[in-house]
Amino acid sequence: MKGPPSLQNELRFWPELAGLLADPRFWAPTRAPSHRRGQHPVLLIPGFLAGDASLTVLAGWLRRRGHTVRTSGIRLNVGCSGRDLERLDAVLEAFGEPVVLIGQSRGGTLARALAARRPDAVAALVTLGSPVLDPLAVSPHVLRTVRSVAFLGDLGVRWLFSTECRDGECCSEFWALLRRPLPPGSRALAVYSRSDAIVDWRACLDPDAECVEIDGSHCGMAVNAGVYRELERLLEGVDDAPRAEEASWSR
């Protein structure tokens, strides 16, 4: 029986980034037609042990497409999910119009819960390698890191999640929202990779989303050209932009 992907697969991040930066369509992506006022704003949420800076490359591409982009305000994604959900809801409210939510890894689980909580404020949801079916469906070494963070949280270190976040009142709404179906007709995209060495790809298969497989690493989800192809397709549909005449990412 074939074992889980090797952690060495995550070294693919660098070739993925190099390939993306070498593609001219990354630097000059499709923009909204001139007759449109603009495109939906985007809120980006980073993954576990990462901060907003990890999504800088993606944010730049989105801005070149014409989107207003805001980040989550997360410097290191190790906080209580319930507390983070409340704060992100306030960020979402501040936009004043429907938003495209894009979350990587743990950030995608927060985005999924937020979309279920505020479907009226969400134009589309994108999860990148996010274990929405089971947030603890991760590799053993990552699970050890999760337990270490929770141990520090139990000791009272501020801003860290604790073991109470698993079954306690603080995150009860988060867990309920993560299981809540999205409203019919919701635009949702769940990107996964079978060679993901961090998250069990099967936990990423959101039954309420269009699930798309890409060839790449977990850490490289935000710099993978295949992901950008799927994002472009989704965003063009959300913004009702014409597709046939516009340049698209080569396959």
BAROMAR-972065 format. One line per 8 residues: number of its first residue (from 1); their letters; for each residue x, y, z of N, C-alpha, C. Coordinates in pm, whole numbers, plus 50000, padded with zeros to 5 digits. Layout:
<sites>
NUM> a> X/Y/Z/X/Y/Z/X/Y/Z; ...
</sites>
This chain:
<sites>
1> mkgppslq> 50085/49880/50000/50000/50000/50000/50088/50125/50000; 50055/50218/49915/50134/50339/49903/50114/50427/50025; 50227/50476/50080/50221/50560/50198/50188/50704/50164; 50181/50791/50266/50151/50932/50243/50264/51000/50168; 50238/51113/50104/50343/51185/50031/50460/51223/50123; 50578/51221/50067/50697/51257/50143/50702/51407/50168; 50755/51443/50284/50769/51585/50317/50858/51657/50216; 50945/51582/50149/51032/51643/50047/50952/51704/49933
9> nelrfwpe> 50828/51658/49917/50741/51716/49813/50722/51866/49832; 50733/51910/49959/50710/52051/49987/50823/52140/49935; 50936/52078/49899/51045/52155/49839/51008/52202/49699; 50898/52152/49646/50851/52196/49514/50805/52341/49516; 50790/52396/49634/50748/52536/49645/50835/52627/49557; 50966/52606/49561/51056/52697/49489/51043/52684/49338; 51040/52564/49281/51013/52556/49136/50876/52609/49098; 50776/52590/49186/50644/52643/49158/50647/52795/49151
17> laglladp> 50715/52857/49247/50726/53002/49248/50803/53052/49127; 50913/52985/49093/50993/53026/48978/50911/53017/48850; 50836/52910/48834/50753/52894/48714/50647/53001/48703; 50587/53036/48815/50485/53141/48815/50544/53276/48776; 50658/53310/48836/50720/53440/48810/50772/53452/48667; 50798/53337/48603/50848/53339/48466/50737/53353/48363; 50612/53341/48405/50499/53348/48312/50454/53493/48297; 50459/53550/48176/50419/53690/48157/50275/53717/48194
25> rfwaptra> 50189/53614/48190/50048/53635/48225/50030/53657/48374; 50130/53618/48453/50124/53649/48595/50141/53800/48616; 50227/53861/48537/50253/54005/48552/50149/54091/48482; 50081/54036/48382/49979/54112/48309/49853/54028/48297; 49782/54005/48407/49663/53920/48404/49543/53990/48341; 49441/53911/48313/49316/53963/48259/49255/54063/48357; 49213/54177/48306/49148/54278/48390/49001/54291/48351; 48928/54362/48435/48787/54386/48406/48772/54469/48280
33> pshrrgqh> 48667/54443/48199/48642/54526/48081/48622/54672/48121; 48650/54763/48029/48646/54905/48060/48506/54953/48099; 48402/54881/48054/48268/54927/48085/48225/54891/48226; 48306/54810/48295/48273/54773/48432/48344/54868/48529; 48280/54896/48641/48340/54984/48740/48458/54916/48810; 48453/54789/48820/48559/54719/48891/48517/54577/48921; 48603/54507/48992/48576/54369/49024/48557/54354/49174; 48504/54239/49212/48478/54216/49354/48607/54227/49436
41> pvllipgf> 48598/54287/49554/48714/54291/49642/48744/54151/49695; 48866/54134/49746/48912/54003/49791/48968/54015/49932; 48935/53918/50016/48993/53907/50149/49077/53780/50153; 49204/53793/50188/49298/53681/50193/49325/53639/50338; 49326/53507/50361/49350/53455/50496/49460/53349/50487; 49570/53367/50560/49685/53276/50549/49667/53145/50626; 49762/53054/50606/49755/52923/50668/49820/52916/50805; 49818/52796/50861/49874/52769/50994/50022/52806/50998
49> lagdaslt> 50061/52874/51106/50198/52919/51127/50245/53021/51024; 50152/53075/50946/50185/53175/50845/50109/53303/50874; 50154/53412/50811/50087/53540/50825/50049/53596/50691; 49995/53716/50691/49950/53779/50567/50062/53791/50463; 50185/53805/50510/50297/53820/50417/50314/53699/50326; 50267/53583/50370/50281/53461/50290/50196/53466/50163; 50100/53558/50158/50011/53569/50043/50039/53694/49960; 50159/53750/49976/50197/53872/49905/50194/53854/49754
57> vlagwlrr> 50246/53742/49705/50250/53717/49561/50108/53712/49504; 50021/53641/49571/49882/53630/49527/49812/53766/49534; 49837/53841/49639/49774/53973/49654/49815/54066/49539; 49942/54062/49500/49988/54146/49391/49920/54112/49260; 49904/53983/49233/49837/53940/49110/49691/53985/49108; 49625/53972/49222/49485/54013/49231/49470/54163/49209; 49561/54240/49264/49555/54385/49244/49578/54421/49098; 49667/54348/49032/49689/54374/48889/49566/54337/48807
65> rghtvrts> 49485/54247/48859/49358/54214/48791/49253/54322/48812; 49277/54413/48904/49181/54520/48930/49103/54507/49058; 49138/54408/49142/49067/54388/49267/49123/54474/49380; 49035/54518/49466/49077/54571/49595/49106/54451/49685; 49223/54448/49746/49263/54333/49827/49291/54379/49970; 49230/54308/50062/49261/54330/50204/49310/54199/50264; 49399/54214/50359/49450/54096/50429/49382/54082/50565; 49404/53969/50627/49329/53932/50747/49374/54004/50874
73> girlnvgc> 49497/54058/50871/49552/54114/50993/49619/54009/51081; 49633/53887/51026/49695/53778/51101/49845/53777/51075; 49924/53790/51179/50069/53784/51166/50120/53640/51173; 50051/53559/51252/50087/53418/51267/49958/53343/51300; 49915/53256/51211/49785/53192/51226/49792/53077/51327; 49785/53115/51454/49787/53016/51564/49686/53055/51670; 49589/53138/51633/49494/53188/51731/49371/53100/51745; 49288/53136/51842/49160/53070/51864/49070/53095/51743
81> sgrdlerl> 49017/52989/51685/48934/53003/51564/48809/53085/51590; 48750/53068/51708/48631/53144/51741/48658/53292/51748; 48769/53328/51811/48806/53469/51822/48841/53526/51685; 48916/53448/51605/48953/53495/51471/48831/53511/51382; 48733/53423/51399/48612/53431/51318/48537/53561/51345; 48528/53600/51471/48461/53725/51505/48532/53844/51443; 48664/53845/51450/48740/53957/51397/48731/53964/51245; 48736/53847/51180/48725/53844/51034/48587/53885/50986
89> davleafg> 48485/53855/51067/48350/53899/51033/48344/54051/51029; 48413/54116/51123/48416/54262/51124/48489/54316/51002; 48597/54250/50960/48670/54290/50840/48580/54276/50718; 48506/54166/50712/48415/54141/50601/48307/54250/50595; 48254/54286/50709/48150/54387/50716/48199/54522/50666; 48326/54551/50690/48382/54681/50654/48390/54702/50502; 48388/54594/50426/48394/54609/50280/48270/54680/50226; 48154/54647/50283/48031/54709/50238/47976/54655/50109
97> epvvligq> 48032/54547/50058/47985/54482/49936/48032/54336/49938; 47974/54250/49853/48014/54109/49852/48162/54092/49820; 48224/53998/49889/48369/53979/49884/48402/53837/49839; 48514/53823/49768/48569/53692/49737/48664/53654/49851; 48635/53544/49918/48720/53495/50027/48817/53391/49973; 48946/53409/49999/49046/53311/49959/49130/53277/50082; 49129/53151/50121/49204/53108/50238/49294/52990/50205; 49415/52993/50255/49508/52883/50234/49516/52799/50361
105> srggtlar> 49507/52668/50345/49522/52574/50456/49426/52610/50571; 49479/52635/50691/49391/52670/50803/49310/52796/50773; 49369/52886/50696/49296/53006/50657/49171/52974/50577; 49175/52863/50502/49059/52822/50426/48947/52769/50514; 48982/52707/50627/48877/52662/50719/48807/52782/50782; 48883/52886/50812/48822/53009/50864/48734/53073/50757; 48782/53075/50633/48704/53132/50523/48575/53053/50501; 48584/52920/50511/48465/52835/50492/48360/52862/50599
113> alaarrpd> 48405/52875/50724/48312/52905/50833/48251/53043/50815; 48332/53138/50772/48284/53275/50752/48182/53280/50639; 48205/53204/50532/48110/53201/50420/47977/53140/50463; 47982/53040/50550/47858/52979/50600/47784/53074/50694; 47860/53154/50764/47800/53249/50859/47740/53370/50790; 47808/53419/50685/47766/53542/50617/47756/53523/50466; 47670/53433/50420/47661/53409/50275/47620/53534/50197; 47548/53624/50261/47506/53748/50194/47623/53839/50162
121> avaalvtl> 47733/53824/50235/47848/53913/50218/47960/53849/50137; 47936/53728/50086/48041/53653/50017/48001/53628/49872; 48081/53679/49778/48055/53657/49636/48106/53521/49591; 48216/53475/49651/48274/53345/49618/48370/53304/49728; 48391/53175/49739/48481/53118/49839/48583/53030/49768; 48710/53047/49806/48817/52963/49753/48898/52910/49869; 48914/52777/49877/48999/52717/49978/49116/52647/49908; 49236/52672/49956/49357/52617/49895/49422/52518/49991
129> gspvldpl> 49406/52390/49963/49463/52288/50049/49410/52294/50191; 49282/52320/50205/49221/52340/50337/49143/52217/50382; 49178/52159/50498/49109/52039/50546/48975/52072/50612; 48881/52118/50533/48753/52164/50588/48670/52051/50648; 48692/51928/50603/48616/51816/50657/48671/51768/50790; 48799/51792/50813/48863/51755/50939/48992/51835/50953; 48988/51947/51026/49107/52032/51039/49228/51964/51100; 49211/51848/51162/49324/51776/51220/49371/51661/51131
137> avsphvlr> 49322/51657/51007/49368/51556/50911/49497/51605/50846; 49602/51607/50927/49731/51659/50884/49839/51555/50910; 49957/51579/50857/50068/51484/50874/50111/51479/51021; 50173/51369/51063/50212/51354/51204/50298/51467/51257; 50394/51516/51177/50481/51621/51229/50406/51752/51246; 50307/51778/51159/50226/51899/51174/50134/51884/51295; 50081/51763/51317/49996/51740/51432/50073/51760/51563; 50199/51721/51563/50281/51744/51682/50299/51893/51707
145> tvrsvafl> 50314/51969/51599/50327/52114/51613/50197/52175/51665; 50084/52127/51615/49953/52173/51662/49940/52149/51813; 49979/52030/51858/49969/51996/52000/50063/52080/52084; 50180/52113/52028/50275/52198/52100/50219/52338/52119; 50156/52392/52013/50095/52525/52024/49982/52522/52127; 49899/52417/52122/49788/52405/52217/49839/52394/52361; 49950/52325/52380/50010/52312/52513/50051/52450/52567; 50113/52530/52480/50152/52665/52520/50028/52750/52550
153> gdlgvrwl> 49923/52729/52469/49798/52800/52494/49738/52761/52628; 49747/52632/52661/49697/52586/52791/49774/52648/52907; 49902/52680/52884/49984/52741/52988/49955/52891/53004; 49872/52944/52913/49833/53083/52925/49904/53179/52833; 49981/53126/52735/50046/53215/52639/49938/53283/52555; 49942/53415/52551/49836/53491/52485/49834/53468/52335; 49713/53477/52278/49686/53473/52135/49708/53336/52071; 49732/53232/52150/49746/53098/52096/49619/53016/52123
161> fstecrdg> 49583/52928/52029/49471/52838/52058/49514/52739/52165; 49418/52681/52231/49444/52585/52337/49361/52460/52313; 49378/52359/52398/49300/52237/52382/49151/52264/52400; 49117/52370/52473/48977/52404/52492/48910/52442/52360; 48989/52490/52265/48932/52531/52136/48874/52413/52059; 48915/52293/52094/48864/52174/52025/48719/52146/52061; 48687/52153/52190/48553/52116/52235/48487/52224/52321; 48557/52334/52346/48503/52436/52435/48405/52530/52368
169> eccsefwa> 48348/52617/52450/48247/52713/52404/48305/52814/52306; 48434/52847/52323/48494/52954/52242/48485/52925/52092; 48494/52800/52055/48496/52764/51912/48376/52681/51869; 48275/52674/51953/48159/52590/51920/48090/52638/51792; 48078/52770/51775/48015/52821/51653/48101/52792/51531; 48233/52806/51545/48323/52779/51434/48304/52637/51383; 48304/52538/51475/48289/52399/51434/48153/52373/51370; 48049/52437/51425/47915/52420/51367/47907/52479/51227
177> llrrplpp> 47968/52595/51208/47967/52660/51077/48047/52581/50974; 48155/52519/51019/48238/52441/50928/48160/52322/50873; 48065/52273/50950/47982/52159/50906/47855/52203/50834; 47824/52332/50840/47699/52381/50781/47710/52384/50629; 47610/52332/50558/47613/52340/50410/47607/52485/50364; 47673/52513/50253/47663/52645/50193/47529/52656/50121; 47475/52775/50110/47346/52792/50042/47353/52744/49897; 47243/52692/49844/47241/52649/49704/47280/52765/49612
185> gsralavy> 47360/52734/49512/47403/52835/49418/47528/52910/49458; 47582/52879/49576/47704/52948/49620/47820/52913/49527; 47903/53012/49499/48023/52988/49420/48136/52951/49516; 48183/52829/49505/48288/52783/49595/48383/52691/49519; 48510/52710/49542/48615/52631/49476/48708/52576/49583; 48727/52446/49584/48819/52381/49677/48932/52318/49598; 49053/52372/49614/49170/52323/49542/49248/52228/49632; 49291/52116/49576/49365/52018/49655/49473/51954/49568
193> srsdaivd> 49566/51886/49634/49672/51814/49562/49695/51680/49630; 49697/51574/49551/49723/51441/49607/49866/51425/49656; 49955/51515/49612/50094/51511/49658/50118/51607/49775; 50011/51657/49833/50018/51743/49952/50077/51662/50067; 50190/51707/50121/50257/51634/50230/50221/51690/50366; 50133/51789/50372/50095/51852/50499/49954/51812/50540; 49861/51817/50445/49720/51791/50470/49674/51670/50390; 49590/51588/50450/49528/51477/50377/49432/51536/50274
201> wracldpd> 49463/51516/50146/49384/51580/50040/49236/51546/50047; 49203/51428/50101/49062/51389/50107/48982/51477/50201; 49050/51538/50299/48982/51628/50392/48951/51763/50329; 49003/51787/50209/48981/51914/50138/48860/51910/50047; 48797/51795/50032/48690/51778/49933/48556/51825/49987; 48538/51953/49989/48415/52014/50038/48298/51974/49947; 48196/51907/50002/48084/51863/49917/48002/51977/49859; 48018/52098/49913/47943/52213/49863/48024/52299/49768
209> aecveidg> 48144/52250/49731/48230/52328/49642/48266/52249/49518; 48313/52319/49416/48373/52253/49301/48515/52215/49342; 48544/52088/49348/48675/52040/49393/48766/52019/49272; 48880/52085/49272/48972/52081/49158/49109/52037/49206; 49164/51936/49141/49298/51888/49176/49404/51960/49095; 49512/51999/49162/49627/52056/49092/49749/51971/49127; 49853/51985/49049/49978/51915/49075/50072/52012/49144; 50095/51992/49272/50180/52085/49345/50191/52051/49491
217> shcgmavn> 50263/52135/49562/50285/52116/49706/50176/52187/49785; 50173/52158/49914/50080/52227/50002/50125/52372/50022; 50251/52390/50057/50303/52525/50085/50301/52613/49961; 50303/52551/49842/50308/52627/49718/50173/52659/49658; 50063/52632/49729/49931/52656/49674/49911/52800/49627; 49972/52895/49697/49951/53036/49663/50048/53086/49557; 50136/52997/49508/50231/53037/49403/50234/52936/49289; 50130/52857/49278/50123/52752/49177/50043/52802/49056
225> agvyrele> 50101/52794/48937/50034/52845/48818/49900/52776/48792; 49890/52647/48828/49763/52577/48811/49654/52636/48898; 49689/52679/49017/49593/52745/49105/49546/52876/49043; 49640/52951/48985/49605/53080/48925/49513/53061/48804; 49529/52953/48730/49436/52924/48620/49295/52909/48674; 49283/52832/48784/49151/52808/48841/49093/52936/48902; 49178/53015/48965/49131/53141/49022/49082/53234/48913; 49156/53241/48804/49116/53328/48693/48980/53285/48638
233> rllegvdd> 48963/53155/48621/48835/53104/48571/48720/53139/48665; 48741/53119/48794/48636/53151/48891/48607/53300/48894; 48712/53382/48898/48693/53526/48911/48625/53584/48788; 48658/53532/48670/48591/53580/48549/48443/53550/48555; 48409/53433/48608/48269/53398/48620/48197/53484/48722; 48262/53509/48835/48203/53590/48941/48180/53732/48893; 48276/53786/48819/48267/53924/48773/48195/53937/48639; 48146/53821/48585/48070/53822/48460/48151/53880/48346
241> apraeeas> 48282/53852/48346/48369/53901/48238/48365/53803/48122; 48377/53851/47995/48380/53761/47880/48504/53674/47885; 48491/53549/47840/48602/53456/47851/48669/53429/47716; 48588/53418/47612/48642/53366/47486/48755/53452/47431; 48740/53584/47438/48840/53672/47377/48957/53699/47471; 48940/53667/47601/49044/53703/47699/49152/53596/47703; 49274/53639/47733/49385/53545/47750/49360/53460/47873; 49401/53335/47864/49386/53245/47978/49518/53175/48000
249> wsr> 49532/53117/48118/49657/53045/48150/49666/52920/48065; 49782/52898/48009/49801/52780/47922/49795/52653/48004; 49745/52549/47942/49734/52420/48010/49841/52324/47959
</sites>
